[in-house]
Amino acid sequence: MPKRVLQGVVVSDKNEKTVVVNVERRFTHPVMGKTVRRSKKYHAHVETGEYKVGDIVRIQECRPISKLKSWEVVERVVTGK
């Protein structure tokens, strides 16, 4: 089964070997028919501290690394700030 890949913005890089990525999704509401935005934060694993707040990154599902971390950063799409 292929691993899920999501794209989002790094909102925190304060932890060692972890970044927090905010992923926003848009969908049409089933009843109202209006476009709705929902966001969720994911803790993602990184070996080095090369990602900073504002970077747009891709994260990929992986085995559970800790209680909160089951995603890892694959690549940087855009450098922020």
GROMACS elastic network, one bead per residue, 0.5 to 0.9 nm:
[ bonds ]
;  ai    aj funct       b0    kb
    3    60     6  0.65333   500
    3    61     6  0.55538   500
    3    62     6  0.74863   500
    4    59     6  0.83453   500
    4    60     6  0.57664   500
    4    61     6  0.55336   500
    4    62     6  0.89130   500
    5    58     6  0.66541   500
    5    59     6  0.56314   500
    5    61     6  0.66462   500
    5    74     6  0.87464   500
    6    23     6  0.71687   500
    6    57     6  0.84244   500
    6    58     6  0.56051   500
    6    59     6  0.53538   500
    6    60     6  0.65314   500
    6    61     6  0.86475   500
    7    21     6  0.84464   500
    7    22     6  0.85140   500
    7    23     6  0.62451   500
    7    24     6  0.82914   500
    7    56     6  0.70907   500
    7    57     6  0.57171   500
    7    59     6  0.62603   500
    7    60     6  0.89666   500
    7    77     6  0.85711   500
    8    21     6  0.57773   500
    8    22     6  0.53154   500
    8    24     6  0.68247   500
    8    41     6  0.89359   500
    8    55     6  0.84058   500
    8    56     6  0.55693   500
    8    57     6  0.56907   500
    8    58     6  0.65569   500
    8    59     6  0.79117   500
    9    20     6  0.83744   500
    9    21     6  0.53365   500
    9    22     6  0.52711   500
    9    23     6  0.66872   500
    9    24     6  0.88381   500
    9    53     6  0.76408   500
    9    54     6  0.58944   500
    9    55     6  0.57251   500
    9    57     6  0.62567   500
    9    58     6  0.88048   500
    9    80     6  0.87745   500
   10    13     6  0.73196   500
   10    19     6  0.65851   500
   10    20     6  0.57386   500
   10    22     6  0.63325   500
   10    51     6  0.76860   500
   10    52     6  0.67916   500
   10    54     6  0.54073   500
   10    55     6  0.55037   500
   10    56     6  0.63768   500
   10    57     6  0.71347   500
   10    80     6  0.89697   500
   11    19     6  0.76196   500
   11    20     6  0.56928   500
   11    21     6  0.57801   500
   11    22     6  0.64450   500
   11    41     6  0.86473   500
   11    52     6  0.82791   500
   11    53     6  0.51986   500
   11    54     6  0.64639   500
   11    55     6  0.84064   500
   12    15     6  0.78420   500
   12    18     6  0.86223   500
   12    19     6  0.57039   500
   12    20     6  0.50826   500
   12    21     6  0.73522   500
   12    52     6  0.76198   500
   12    53     6  0.57336   500
   12    54     6  0.87082   500
   13    16     6  0.77665   500
   13    17     6  0.85446   500
   13    18     6  0.66843   500
   13    20     6  0.66750   500
   13    49     6  0.78119   500
   13    51     6  0.71739   500
   13    52     6  0.60631   500
   13    53     6  0.63053   500
   14    18     6  0.77976   500
   14    19     6  0.73826   500
   14    20     6  0.89142   500
   15    18     6  0.53356   500
   15    19     6  0.67542   500
   15    20     6  0.88123   500
   16    19     6  0.81744   500
   16    46     6  0.85035   500
   16    47     6  0.85940   500
   16    48     6  0.84894   500
   16    49     6  0.75592   500
   17    44     6  0.84503   500
   17    45     6  0.58146   500
   17    47     6  0.52596   500
   17    48     6  0.63200   500
   17    49     6  0.67179   500
   18    43     6  0.65301   500
   18    44     6  0.56003   500
   18    46     6  0.56060   500
   18    47     6  0.80325   500
   18    48     6  0.89854   500
   18    49     6  0.83749   500
   18    69     6  0.82478   500
   18    72     6  0.87775   500
   19    42     6  0.83204   500
   19    43     6  0.58689   500
   19    44     6  0.53925   500
   19    45     6  0.65910   500
   19    46     6  0.71053   500
   19    49     6  0.88108   500
   19    51     6  0.76663   500
   19    52     6  0.84277   500
   19    53     6  0.87084   500
   19    73     6  0.85053   500
   20    41     6  0.64208   500
   20    42     6  0.56256   500
   20    44     6  0.61549   500
   20    45     6  0.89392   500
   21    40     6  0.82517   500
   21    41     6  0.54673   500
   21    42     6  0.52064   500
   21    43     6  0.63646   500
   21    44     6  0.70246   500
   21    56     6  0.86258   500
   21    57     6  0.79708   500
   21    59     6  0.83518   500
   22    39     6  0.65839   500
   22    40     6  0.56655   500
   22    42     6  0.64367   500
   23    38     6  0.84392   500
   23    39     6  0.54767   500
   23    40     6  0.54246   500
   23    41     6  0.61879   500
   23    42     6  0.75328   500
   24    37     6  0.67700   500
   24    38     6  0.56788   500
   24    40     6  0.65588   500
   24    41     6  0.88118   500
   25    36     6  0.83449   500
   25    37     6  0.58599   500
   25    38     6  0.54422   500
   25    39     6  0.61629   500
   25    40     6  0.85574   500
   26    35     6  0.65883   500
   26    36     6  0.56234   500
   26    38     6  0.64600   500
   26    39     6  0.87506   500
   27    30     6  0.89085   500
   27    34     6  0.82685   500
   27    35     6  0.55386   500
   27    36     6  0.55430   500
   27    37     6  0.68437   500
   27    38     6  0.83903   500
   28    31     6  0.87265   500
   28    32     6  0.80775   500
   28    33     6  0.55840   500
   28    34     6  0.54425   500
   28    36     6  0.60209   500
   28    37     6  0.89603   500
   29    32     6  0.55300   500
   29    34     6  0.53836   500
   29    35     6  0.61379   500
   29    36     6  0.63222   500
   30    33     6  0.57926   500
   30    34     6  0.81740   500
   31    34     6  0.82214   500
   32    35     6  0.86611   500
   42    59     6  0.89739   500
   42    68     6  0.80736   500
   42    69     6  0.76445   500
   42    70     6  0.85536   500
   42    71     6  0.74012   500
   43    68     6  0.62916   500
   43    69     6  0.52131   500
   43    70     6  0.74635   500
   43    71     6  0.67013   500
   43    72     6  0.82192   500
   44    59     6  0.70421   500
   44    60     6  0.85344   500
   44    61     6  0.89975   500
   44    68     6  0.86254   500
   44    69     6  0.57717   500
   44    70     6  0.68705   500
   44    73     6  0.60245   500
   45    59     6  0.89654   500
   45    65     6  0.79960   500
   45    69     6  0.67050   500
   45    70     6  0.78421   500
   45    71     6  0.62557   500
   45    73     6  0.61841   500
   46    49     6  0.71084   500
   46    50     6  0.84084   500
   46    51     6  0.83747   500
   46    72     6  0.63905   500
   46    73     6  0.60780   500
   46    74     6  0.88155   500
   47    50     6  0.87535   500
   48    51     6  0.80255   500
   49    52     6  0.77448   500
   51    54     6  0.87293   500
   51    55     6  0.66558   500
   51    57     6  0.85622   500
   51    76     6  0.78177   500
   51    79     6  0.85646   500
   52    55     6  0.59059   500
   52    79     6  0.82394   500
   52    80     6  0.75991   500
   52    81     6  0.88608   500
   53    56     6  0.88041   500
   53    80     6  0.70484   500
   53    81     6  0.79398   500
   54    78     6  0.87550   500
   54    79     6  0.70859   500
   54    81     6  0.60491   500
   55    76     6  0.69360   500
   55    77     6  0.75832   500
   55    78     6  0.58293   500
   55    81     6  0.77077   500
   56    75     6  0.89196   500
   56    76     6  0.60930   500
   56    77     6  0.54207   500
   56    78     6  0.50427   500
   56    79     6  0.64572   500
   56    80     6  0.69099   500
   57    73     6  0.69342   500
   57    74     6  0.74672   500
   57    75     6  0.57733   500
   57    77     6  0.52340   500
   57    78     6  0.70760   500
   57    79     6  0.86551   500
   58    72     6  0.86282   500
   58    73     6  0.59860   500
   58    74     6  0.55743   500
   58    75     6  0.55112   500
   58    76     6  0.64621   500
   58    77     6  0.69521   500
   59    71     6  0.62357   500
   59    72     6  0.54141   500
   59    74     6  0.53730   500
   59    75     6  0.74244   500
   60    70     6  0.86807   500
   60    71     6  0.54666   500
   60    72     6  0.54093   500
   60    73     6  0.63204   500
   60    74     6  0.63229   500
   61    64     6  0.89308   500
   61    70     6  0.61504   500
   61    72     6  0.64721   500
   61    73     6  0.89936   500
   62    65     6  0.81048   500
   62    69     6  0.87465   500
   62    70     6  0.53561   500
   62    71     6  0.52455   500
   62    72     6  0.65006   500
   63    69     6  0.86013   500
   63    70     6  0.56245   500
   63    71     6  0.76284   500
   64    67     6  0.73128   500
   64    68     6  0.79450   500
   64    69     6  0.59989   500
   64    71     6  0.77026   500
   65    68     6  0.78548   500
   65    69     6  0.54117   500
   65    70     6  0.57689   500
   65    71     6  0.82600   500
   66    69     6  0.50929   500
   66    70     6  0.71555   500
   67    70     6  0.81404   500
   68    71     6  0.89741   500
   69    72     6  0.79761   500
   73    76     6  0.80562   500
   76    79     6  0.70482   500
